[in-house]
Amino acid sequence: MGPDDRSGYPSIDFSRPENRHYDWLSVAEMIEGTREPNAQALSSINIKVVTQMRQFDCLSFNAHLLVSDSAKAILESLAPGDCQFTSLHVNERPFSLLLPTKILNVLDRPKSELVFLPNNPNLVMRITRYRFQKRVIPDPSLFRIPENKIRVFVTDTVERVVRNSGLVGFQFIDFENPPPNVQVS
């Protein structure tokens, strides 16, 4: 799951005066978990986004997702407890940083193609082919895997509900059978 990458998709313009006064490094560190999260500091942020779209519900920031309140409500109702949300604003609208908390050990390693770090054969550097143990994934779920803690994975039920909800800006990729123009590593 991620933002739709079609032309005209909302993007953060860090050169805009409204965006220049934030300490983006600190924000990124809070998002990544290398700095203690400060909900008050994050909630005071109002990111200005340049877009041709009147409405959008998903925005990528530093490999993480920012979602509208509408998207948050749907995801929370579908998969309660699978993620945490930290409030902030985008173009004066309430948005939330989506932080998946569910990590599932469901990658079928023998059937997947993993590239390991040269100096540490136990640490996955990237995954060039994904195969999941689908029978052990609770449905609905929104999760990450230990081998790739950046990507957000969802079950078919989550994808179907989000697609049917009218939310704008989400992109879903079948990581086991990606389109030829999409790199999944």
C-alpha positions, 0 to 999 in steps of 0.5 A, a space after each residue: 500500500 502506498 500513495 498513487 504515483 500518477 502524474 499530479 500526485 500531491 508532493 511536499 515542496 520543501 522550498 515553500 516558505 510555509 514548509 521551511 520553518 520546520 525541523 524536517 530532520 527532527 520530524 523524520 527522526 521521530 517518524 523513524 523512531 530514532 528520536 522520542 516522538 513528540 505528539 505536540 510538535 507533530 500536531 502543530 505541523 501544517 505541511 503545505 502540499 502542491 497538487 492539482 487534485 482537489 482532494 487526496 487521502 494518502 501522501 508519502 513522507 520519508 517512506 511513510 504514509 500520511 493519511 486523511 482522517 477519512 482514511 484513518 477511520 477506515 483503516 482503524 475500523 478494519 484492522 484495529 491495533 495494527 497501527 498507530 496514528 499521530 496527528 498533523 495537518 496537510 493543507 489545513 486538513 487533519 491528517 495522520 502519520 500512519 505507523 504500522 505496529 503489527 510485524 508478521 513473520 510471513 515471508 516464505 523465505 525459501 520461495 522468495 528471492 532475498 539479497 543479503 548484506 555481503 558482510 552479514 549473510 543473516 541480514 536482508 539487504 533487499 527482496 527481489 521476489 516476494 512469496 508470502 505464507 498467506 494462510 497464516 496472515 489474519 484477514 483483514 491486516 495491515 502489517 510489515 515484515 521483519 525483512 522489510 520494515 519500510 513497506 506497508 502490506 495489507 490483505 486483500 480485504 483491506 485493499 478492497 474496502 479502501 478501493 471501494 470507499 472512494 479514498 483518493 491517492 492509494 496505490 496497491 501493488 501485488 508484491 507476489 506478481 508486480 506489474 513489469 514497470 514496478 520495482 518491488 525491492 
